[in-house]
């Protein structure tokens, strides 16, 4: 048991009053051997008065006469036992001396809990003069431990009553403080950090709040770093993963032992064995509570991030293409990175409640935030992780909430083919037709396929579910780095650098049949166009051309055009080098002055085209030859399966 004692002085305190002082003298015997007597200090606290110097000398003389000095010949290790026995003898001798001297004091006993220095070491004595052993004794508000020989213990572990303590270099018990040392009874082990609580007890299996930071300790009191659980277990085996429960969540403690809160760490997964030096590392974010962030987080240092929430990726910051599959059973999303060399996952697989994000990644910092409200030109998921410059990149639109725009089935109102302007002709860019959606982004119109890829160049719409959204016809969306629907006059260069003129509707007009973005077929501003392309005489100064202007598949309009594409509207002899090419005067040709059909541009078409044909001496222009479209009729495959096309 520890001593609860009052005393004059203790270790490190040399100022108390002296009650008994033994003066060391030399005693020589006939063999000339000398013996050293030990000084004693502070034997008792409460005595009636001090002994005079003569009484002390008398007591010392009596002690020597009784042969007490022989007790002092033992080694230093036995000094505590000697002192205990001598104290008792001294009390008896003192009483005898007092009687002999006629003194009035009747008793002399060691003070309760008295500290005494013997041969440079401190000992603590009870009221009977016995040395305390294996217990704590107090001095000036501090507790000191004496071992099994009664000697003060310094700079050492102390096991007492089943608990573990540590005493400093002065012997005082450490409280509310740290110690870097080897574990208890394992001096060959590496040094570890230990914390000792207000009672001095080592923190075993504890969570400690120290100066605003939280620390965890295992069953042996060792401060934990890395992945730890709330119950003090360190997560370092292959079977453990991040736990986000409220009972025993997983935390991360940095190299100082402090639990990371509202911060990033770059480390291996919790299940990684300690000896796996090649294990992959990931970014994790620890919330203000210290818990690992999972799923979509809207505000991490002002940015949105997505973290894995499944067993094989829990807590890992996800980058690149990130897909969230809706789990109806849990009413939540399962997030994972999608795509890659061996993956057949496509963005079109994510529909309905599913979501897709694109998270930029900078390996030098935790920067895998969700992109928002912007265009990104990147590889498709199946090519993204290879970063193969031979593979095409596509433009994707990312909404304000960070979701990559991927049209739902109900959004894809039309079917068609992609074209580009090759060597003086519009040529199919692939043979497959596909469905697509129309979407307004920043006040401009765009087409997107079912994989969320922005369409560019030319798109020929051959089928529509809703003409008010997308009408059939040819549309142009600029080059690959543009994609916005073009309107009005456009000059487009082919692969050879030759320029070609087009005109696309500027607005929807039901009275004229003009459709915004749709290539004009017929007269526009006294120029002749076929599916947006300017139709102009090629081989002669003037040439006739028959066109299907009302879209019924029949050539029902005849025009005369010059080499600038201007439509002629006078009954003249159209000549070149004195030769008559078209004799509209002799044919008495008449020309329409206004739109005579519904939803067409038919102004200046020849009204009596049958009669004029007898006075045409050159070949007709074929608008599909002037601007051929892949050698195919434009309006084809209208019966294709919608499901197959998607």
VENKAWO-V29311 format. One record per backbone hydrogen bond with DSSP energy under -1.0 kcal/mol. CO is the residue of the C=O (numbers start at 0). NH is the residue of the N-H. E is the energy in kcal/mol with one decimal. If there is no record, write none. Layout:
co=CO nh=NH e=E
co=CO nh=NH e=E
This chain:
co=9 nh=12 e=-2.7
co=28 nh=31 e=-2.1
co=42 nh=110 e=-4.7
co=51 nh=55 e=-2.0
co=52 nh=56 e=-2.4
co=53 nh=57 e=-2.2
co=54 nh=58 e=-2.7
co=55 nh=59 e=-2.6
co=56 nh=60 e=-2.3
co=57 nh=61 e=-2.4
co=58 nh=62 e=-2.5
co=59 nh=63 e=-2.4
co=60 nh=64 e=-2.3
co=61 nh=65 e=-1.9
co=62 nh=67 e=-2.2
co=63 nh=66 e=-1.4
co=66 nh=69 e=-1.3
co=67 nh=70 e=-2.0
co=68 nh=71 e=-1.4
co=69 nh=72 e=-1.3
co=74 nh=77 e=-1.6
co=75 nh=78 e=-1.7
co=77 nh=81 e=-2.2
co=78 nh=82 e=-2.6
co=79 nh=83 e=-2.2
co=80 nh=84 e=-2.1
co=81 nh=85 e=-3.0
co=82 nh=86 e=-2.1
co=83 nh=87 e=-1.3
co=84 nh=88 e=-2.1
co=85 nh=89 e=-3.3
co=86 nh=90 e=-1.7
co=87 nh=91 e=-1.5
co=88 nh=92 e=-3.1
co=89 nh=93 e=-2.8
co=90 nh=94 e=-1.8
co=91 nh=95 e=-2.3
co=92 nh=96 e=-2.9
co=93 nh=97 e=-2.6
co=94 nh=98 e=-2.1
co=95 nh=99 e=-2.2
co=96 nh=100 e=-2.2
co=97 nh=102 e=-2.6
co=113 nh=124 e=-3.4
co=115 nh=122 e=-2.5
co=117 nh=120 e=-2.0
co=120 nh=117 e=-3.4
co=121 nh=151 e=-2.1
co=122 nh=115 e=-2.8
co=123 nh=131 e=-3.2
co=124 nh=113 e=-1.9
co=125 nh=128 e=-1.8
co=129 nh=125 e=-3.0
co=134 nh=145 e=-2.6
co=135 nh=2 e=-2.2
co=136 nh=143 e=-3.7
co=138 nh=141 e=-2.0
co=141 nh=138 e=-2.5
co=142 nh=172 e=-2.8
co=143 nh=136 e=-3.4
co=144 nh=152 e=-3.0
co=145 nh=134 e=-1.4
co=146 nh=133 e=-1.4
co=146 nh=149 e=-1.8
co=150 nh=146 e=-2.5
co=155 nh=166 e=-2.3
co=157 nh=164 e=-3.1
co=159 nh=162 e=-2.0
co=162 nh=159 e=-2.6
co=163 nh=201 e=-2.4
co=164 nh=157 e=-2.4
co=165 nh=173 e=-2.9
co=166 nh=155 e=-1.2
co=167 nh=154 e=-2.6
co=167 nh=170 e=-1.6
co=171 nh=167 e=-2.6
co=176 nh=195 e=-2.6
co=178 nh=193 e=-2.1
co=180 nh=191 e=-3.2
co=182 nh=185 e=-1.8
co=185 nh=188 e=-1.3
co=191 nh=180 e=-2.4
co=192 nh=222 e=-2.4
co=193 nh=178 e=-2.0
co=194 nh=202 e=-2.7
co=195 nh=176 e=-1.3
co=196 nh=199 e=-2.0
co=200 nh=196 e=-2.8
co=201 nh=203 e=-1.0
co=205 nh=216 e=-2.0
co=207 nh=214 e=-2.9
co=209 nh=212 e=-1.9
co=212 nh=209 e=-3.2
co=213 nh=258 e=-2.6
co=214 nh=207 e=-2.7
co=215 nh=223 e=-2.7
co=217 nh=204 e=-2.5
co=217 nh=220 e=-2.0
co=221 nh=217 e=-2.1
co=225 nh=252 e=-2.7
co=226 nh=234 e=-2.3
co=227 nh=250 e=-3.6
co=228 nh=231 e=-2.1
co=232 nh=228 e=-2.5
co=233 nh=235 e=-1.1
co=236 nh=239 e=-1.1
co=242 nh=249 e=-2.8
co=248 nh=229 e=-1.5
co=250 nh=227 e=-2.3
co=251 nh=259 e=-3.2
co=252 nh=225 e=-3.4
co=253 nh=256 e=-2.2
co=257 nh=253 e=-2.2
co=262 nh=285 e=-2.9
co=264 nh=283 e=-2.7
co=266 nh=281 e=-3.3
co=268 nh=271 e=-2.1
co=272 nh=275 e=-1.6
co=274 nh=276 e=-1.3
co=281 nh=266 e=-2.2
co=282 nh=316 e=-2.7
co=283 nh=264 e=-2.1
co=284 nh=292 e=-2.9
co=285 nh=262 e=-1.5
co=286 nh=289 e=-2.5
co=290 nh=286 e=-2.8
co=294 nh=306 e=-2.3
co=296 nh=304 e=-2.5
co=299 nh=302 e=-1.5
co=302 nh=299 e=-3.7
co=303 nh=369 e=-3.2
co=304 nh=296 e=-3.1
co=305 nh=317 e=-2.9
co=306 nh=294 e=-1.7
co=307 nh=314 e=-3.2
co=309 nh=312 e=-1.7
co=309 nh=313 e=-1.1
co=312 nh=315 e=-1.9
co=315 nh=307 e=-2.5
co=319 nh=358 e=-2.6
co=320 nh=337 e=-2.1
co=321 nh=356 e=-3.1
co=322 nh=335 e=-1.8
co=323 nh=354 e=-2.2
co=324 nh=333 e=-2.4
co=326 nh=330 e=-1.4
co=326 nh=331 e=-1.6
co=331 nh=326 e=-3.6
co=333 nh=324 e=-2.3
co=335 nh=322 e=-2.6
co=339 nh=342 e=-1.4
co=345 nh=348 e=-2.1
co=346 nh=349 e=-1.8
co=350 nh=353 e=-2.2
co=354 nh=323 e=-3.4
co=355 nh=403 e=-3.1
co=356 nh=321 e=-2.7
co=357 nh=370 e=-2.5
co=358 nh=319 e=-3.1
co=361 nh=364 e=-1.8
co=364 nh=366 e=-2.4
co=368 nh=359 e=-1.4
co=373 nh=397 e=-2.3
co=375 nh=395 e=-2.2
co=377 nh=393 e=-2.9
co=379 nh=382 e=-2.3
co=379 nh=383 e=-1.7
co=380 nh=339 e=-2.1
co=382 nh=386 e=-1.3
co=387 nh=390 e=-2.0
co=393 nh=377 e=-2.2
co=394 nh=453 e=-2.7
co=395 nh=375 e=-2.0
co=396 nh=404 e=-3.0
co=397 nh=373 e=-1.0
co=398 nh=372 e=-2.2
co=398 nh=401 e=-1.8
co=402 nh=398 e=-2.9
co=407 nh=410 e=-1.2
co=410 nh=412 e=-1.4
co=412 nh=464 e=-3.8
co=413 nh=435 e=-2.0
co=414 nh=461 e=-2.0
co=414 nh=462 e=-1.8
co=415 nh=433 e=-1.9
co=416 nh=459 e=-2.6
co=417 nh=428 e=-3.3
co=418 nh=457 e=-2.2
co=419 nh=421 e=-1.1
co=419 nh=426 e=-2.8
co=421 nh=423 e=-1.7
co=421 nh=494 e=-1.7
co=424 nh=421 e=-2.5
co=425 nh=629 e=-1.7
co=426 nh=419 e=-2.4
co=427 nh=429 e=-1.1
co=433 nh=415 e=-2.2
co=435 nh=413 e=-1.5
co=436 nh=447 e=-2.4
co=438 nh=445 e=-2.4
co=440 nh=443 e=-1.8
co=443 nh=440 e=-3.3
co=444 nh=484 e=-3.0
co=445 nh=438 e=-2.7
co=446 nh=454 e=-2.8
co=447 nh=436 e=-2.8
co=448 nh=451 e=-1.9
co=452 nh=448 e=-2.0
co=456 nh=476 e=-3.0
co=457 nh=418 e=-3.1
co=458 nh=474 e=-2.3
co=459 nh=416 e=-1.8
co=460 nh=472 e=-1.9
co=462 nh=414 e=-2.8
co=465 nh=468 e=-1.7
co=465 nh=469 e=-2.4
co=472 nh=460 e=-3.2
co=473 nh=518 e=-3.2
co=474 nh=458 e=-2.2
co=475 nh=485 e=-3.0
co=476 nh=482 e=-2.0
co=477 nh=456 e=-2.4
co=478 nh=481 e=-1.8
co=487 nh=503 e=-1.8
co=489 nh=501 e=-2.9
co=491 nh=499 e=-2.0
co=493 nh=496 e=-1.8
co=497 nh=493 e=-2.4
co=499 nh=491 e=-2.9
co=500 nh=533 e=-2.5
co=501 nh=489 e=-2.6
co=502 nh=519 e=-2.2
co=503 nh=487 e=-3.4
co=504 nh=516 e=-3.0
co=508 nh=512 e=-1.9
co=513 nh=508 e=-3.2
co=514 nh=517 e=-1.7
co=517 nh=504 e=-2.9
co=519 nh=531 e=-3.1
co=521 nh=528 e=-2.4
co=523 nh=526 e=-1.1
co=525 nh=566 e=-2.1
co=526 nh=523 e=-2.5
co=527 nh=534 e=-3.0
co=528 nh=521 e=-3.0
co=529 nh=532 e=-2.0
co=531 nh=502 e=-2.6
co=532 nh=529 e=-2.9
co=542 nh=560 e=-2.5
co=543 nh=620 e=-3.1
co=544 nh=558 e=-2.5
co=546 nh=555 e=-1.1
co=546 nh=556 e=-1.2
co=553 nh=555 e=-1.2
co=556 nh=546 e=-2.5
co=557 nh=605 e=-3.4
co=558 nh=544 e=-2.4
co=559 nh=567 e=-3.3
co=560 nh=542 e=-2.1
co=561 nh=536 e=-2.4
co=561 nh=564 e=-1.6
co=564 nh=527 e=-2.0
co=565 nh=561 e=-1.6
co=569 nh=571 e=-1.8
co=571 nh=583 e=-1.9
co=573 nh=580 e=-3.5
co=573 nh=581 e=-1.6
co=575 nh=578 e=-1.9
co=578 nh=575 e=-2.3
co=580 nh=616 e=-2.8
co=581 nh=573 e=-3.2
co=582 nh=586 e=-1.5
co=583 nh=588 e=-2.7
co=589 nh=606 e=-2.5
co=591 nh=603 e=-2.9
co=600 nh=522 e=-2.0
co=601 nh=604 e=-1.7
co=604 nh=591 e=-2.6
co=607 nh=611 e=-1.8
co=608 nh=612 e=-1.6
co=610 nh=613 e=-1.0
co=611 nh=614 e=-2.4
co=612 nh=615 e=-1.1
co=614 nh=582 e=-2.5
co=621 nh=624 e=-1.7
co=621 nh=625 e=-2.8
co=622 nh=626 e=-1.9
co=627 nh=425 e=-1.6
co=628 nh=631 e=-1.8
co=633 nh=635 e=-1.4
co=636 nh=639 e=-1.6
co=640 nh=644 e=-2.1
co=641 nh=645 e=-1.8
